[in-house]
Amino acid sequence: MHLEVIGLTKFFGGLAAINDIDIHVDHGEIVGLIGPNGAGKTTLFNLITGFLRPTKGKIAFEGKDITGKKPHLIAKLGIGRTFQLVPLFADFSVLQNVVASFHLRPRSRVWEAFLNTGTYRRKEEYILKRSEEILLLLGLHEVKNVLAKNLPHGYQKMLGMARALAVDPTLLLLDEPIGGMNANEIVFTRAAIEKMRHQGVSILLVEHNMQIMDICDRVVVINFGQKIADGTLSEVRENEKVIRAYFGGEGAA
Amino acid sequence: MIETEISLRASGRLARIVAYTAVLVISLLLPLWIRSPYLIHVFNLTLINIIAASSLRLIAVSGQLSLGHAGFMSIGAYTAGGLAKHLGWAAWITIPVGAVATMIVAILVGYLFVRLRAIYFSMVSLFFGIGVLAVNQVCEKFTGGYAGLIGVPVMFAGSKVQNYYFFIGLTVFSLLALYRIETCRIGVTLKAIAQSHLVASSVGINEAGYRVFAMGVGCFFVGLSGAAYAHYFAVLSHSSFNFLASVNMLVYVLVGGIGSFAGPIVGTTVLIIIPELFRMLKAYVPYLFAAIMIIVIFVMPEGLVGLPGQIISWIKGSRERKDTHAP
């Protein structure tokens, strides 16, 4: 199993934002995480990537316990992530954003960079080449010299994904990858996610928009911090709890 | 549609090398024209402050604005001065020791305050700057307390010009190191952290580690300038390193242009030499500073360094306007 979350719980004061959740992602799988606003999806992401510490529970990545590790150490293990509200290196160009994100593989020591050694120069050349490849893969190559803050919203989201790929992840966490995108951009993003999967990357994605859920092998639904369904898209669609959570009805909280 | 900044920067590289070399050559030849020991003294003061302001800017590049930089400078100054006066160490040893001591203190302090960002960091650095001076009073035997540390052995006694060349060397060394740090991957990483620490840690950047690194290196160089200061002035008074001194350093950086490496160099030069040119107006110097600061902030967002570019685009703009009015 690639990622395994067991009994994860997070309290904010007296409020359980995440309550005893179990989730797993297998190698090469695309898992969708859906739920109404405030269900705790982004909190779950922040727990997995170390931006928040869980109150209880365990997170294991490739069999190793990573609960409570710092974000940069989790990135080092090969978990890449994007953010919902596209924070990026706003004053860097698109290319610089990706180049700056190549911090781990390859990794240059501070003194190597300072002394401009041969290994450092070779690593930088490799990083530049890889960055261009990633930009080509995600269709950002034509705008590589544009400052990130001047990009249209859809491109900024794609840039977030490009940056996450620079970590050379085996597991990618995408927080609303198509939020606010137009129809063309959605088609393109779907294709990009498929391409990443073919390169052997497992993906856990959060999304409201159902237009992307059919590429998921499995869908997990959470509501009020609790898991209410886990299965294929068609299974989940039939689930009564899910229908109630989304459309209300008798017994809905 | 949008100007490609990277290509513009590449073409500016040669121009920048030429400009820096020209400034260095002129600086080296300056004592041939200027015989006044007083003016050489002003230049020495400028060089010391250029190192201090440039080192402050490195910390700013990582997204932190220090308001206690003069406090760190005093650590270098008193360490070097004290060791030389009380233990008789030579300046060639005390100056590096002063710089390293400052760096060690900065790293320890940096680890304590690393969770604080932006304004909170500025507040704590302000209090640190004041606190250092208080410690200085306590260790009266070593630092001289309120009376000041008097009788630090002077390097190149009696020759301001020799001192001048020594400071040029020290400045070139410091600026080359700082420039290299800023332009290689380390600088890219620091700038990335300054723009978004969330994204930076999501791609595996150890935000805390790099912030402490910037503090350590920035304070190494301000300690270096402080130690050199001690061996130049021979007398250390704690009022030279008070809050106002920290603010002055920040003003040099902001007026010159915090966004560019040349900013603190230009800012320090202009703001130290202008008041000296109008010595008869000495009483009005604080007002002059304030006026320059206000003008720069309102009219020159990129500082004095951005002024030529602004003038060029202004001329181009007015020419274009004329063209559109032509029949």
Contacts between the chains, C-beta under 8 A, distances in Angstrom:
chain1	res1	chain2	res2	distance
A	49	B	202	6.6
A	51	B	198	7.2
A	51	B	201	7.8
A	70	B	201	7.4
A	70	B	206	7.9
A	71	B	201	3.9
A	71	B	202	6.0
A	72	B	201	4.7
A	72	B	204	5.0
A	72	B	205	5.8
A	72	B	206	4.8
A	72	B	207	7.0
A	75	B	201	7.2
A	75	B	202	6.0
A	75	B	203	5.8
A	75	B	204	3.6
A	76	B	204	5.2
A	80	B	202	7.5
A	80	B	203	7.7
A	81	B	202	5.2
A	83	B	198	6.7
A	83	B	199	7.0
A	83	B	202	7.5
A	87	B	196	4.6
A	87	B	198	5.7
A	87	B	199	5.5
A	88	B	195	7.8
A	88	B	196	6.6
A	88	B	199	6.2
A	89	B	191	7.6
A	89	B	192	5.2
A	89	B	195	4.5
A	89	B	196	6.2
A	89	B	199	6.6
A	90	B	195	5.8
A	90	B	196	7.6
A	91	B	191	7.7
A	91	B	195	6.0
A	92	B	191	7.4
A	92	B	192	7.3
A	92	B	195	7.0
A	93	B	4	7.9
A	93	B	5	6.4
A	93	B	6	6.1
A	95	B	6	7.3
A	96	B	6	7.8
A	96	B	188	7.3
A	99	B	188	7.1
A	100	B	188	5.0
A	100	B	189	6.7
A	100	B	191	7.6
A	100	B	192	4.4
A	100	B	203	7.8
A	101	B	192	7.8
A	101	B	199	7.9
A	101	B	203	4.1
A	102	B	203	7.9
A	103	B	189	6.6
A	103	B	203	5.5
A	103	B	204	4.9
A	103	B	205	5.1
A	104	B	203	7.4
A	104	B	204	4.1
A	108	B	185	5.7
A	110	B	186	5.9
A	110	B	213	7.0
A	113	B	184	4.4
A	113	B	185	4.5
A	113	B	186	5.3
A	114	B	180	6.0
A	114	B	181	6.4
A	114	B	184	6.4
A	114	B	186	6.7
A	116	B	180	7.6
A	116	B	184	6.8
A	120	B	184	7.8
A	120	B	185	7.7
A	124	B	185	7.0
A	145	B	2	8.0
A	145	B	4	3.8
A	145	B	5	6.9
A	145	B	6	5.4
A	145	B	7	7.2
A	146	B	1	7.9
A	146	B	2	5.0
A	146	B	4	7.8
A	147	B	2	7.0
A	147	B	5	6.9
A	150	B	2	5.4
A	163	B	199	6.9
A	163	B	203	6.2
A	164	B	202	7.4
A	164	B	203	7.5
A	166	B	203	6.2
A	167	B	202	7.8
A	167	B	203	5.4
A	167	B	204	5.9
